[in-house]
């Protein structure tokens, strides 16, 4: 296996640093690459994380930027999002990454695109993406090193608990390490660490240290971009600091260094530095963070920007569960009386025979699909995806999520509200009902991506004839006929002379 400074740093157990390189359209590429060259000279920095689709807008092509970053001596970590690309397109990207010997990928759902137009495509969610990368890694022997996101900075019970559940799913799917969303609350950093430790999960975590400028603080105080939030008290402090002769630069670098110290003290694997492109400032933060580490607890007391009455996983007494809705109880009873979902019993075989007959008669199959939709559309908001997972999602349809996620909420929720449309996040209902029914642990099940070819077909047929994407389905996320993806090990600090032999998928 080739030397990968990011993997080596994380496996060594030594506190490390990664710097976010925002490859947005607003960033001049020459400046970004100059920054990469400068960062490559700072030994404490293990890699540069090259964004894609940051803030919901198309940026520079991340693989091209990543290649150029590597040519300047900095190991890239490429952000791979599910926005507007199907699983085959993502698989092609993985092939391209393997071909150029880039191993580090940051698997993200991605921000909802800002531009108006036809609804964007979210073919996979981030858990399914991790699963797919892991499958490619195992099948083709490409040593992808997978990072995933988690936000401890959620202040309602459902948002918070689901972030942690989803992180567990990502780890089970093959994530190698996690990177937190940005936030300014040491109790939340501590909470995440404790959550993982209590479960014996050794997955390294990089804590996000964002160097907060007044402009960014103002945007984030309004919840922009989704998932980023700055408390009014912190905004006021930053604005006050900006009155100084240096416009608040020294104060914000010091705050960032103290955050690095806190992460060191809490036992994080490292810091993910964002919001600052100046290599000298970053070097200063890193060294100062190390110097301040012995006093980390004092700084942790100060870093307490949170909403009043915010939820803390270990400290807030969880509110009692609501009674399970009557309709959910009825459906649970039916599922108990007719246990056909996963069991291979006589009733299931009988129904499978009937549905097999219907399937062979297109008019009958069409009529069944229409009848199914006539009931499920008004009741569940069904969109006839043909891969029904209502039973795994507490009778909440995943297609009512603007990103069609099947494995938990994205990181964009704010106090239980959706980042895209003005409605409660559907995953709050999923969590609340699971809590009422005492089956929160069942939410950790991996739900594979739907088979899109089944759109508009009856999910009864696809269920009984075992064609759909549902838990327990062992089909690979992408099946590539005759593919021989292989990557010759390359040194990350070399330029691009390597190669791959790949037969493209039949799309
Ligand atoms: S999961 Fe698919 S089949 Fe089930 S209700 Fe939602 S859209 Fe309809």
Boltz pocket constraint, residues with backbone or C-beta under 6 A from the ligand:
constraints:
  - pocket:
      binder: B
      contacts: [[A, 376], [A, 380], [A, 381], [A, 382], [A, 383], [A, 384], [A, 385], [A, 386], [A, 387], [A, 388], [A, 389], [A, 390], [A, 396], [A, 397], [A, 398], [A, 399], [A, 459]]
      max_distance: 6.0
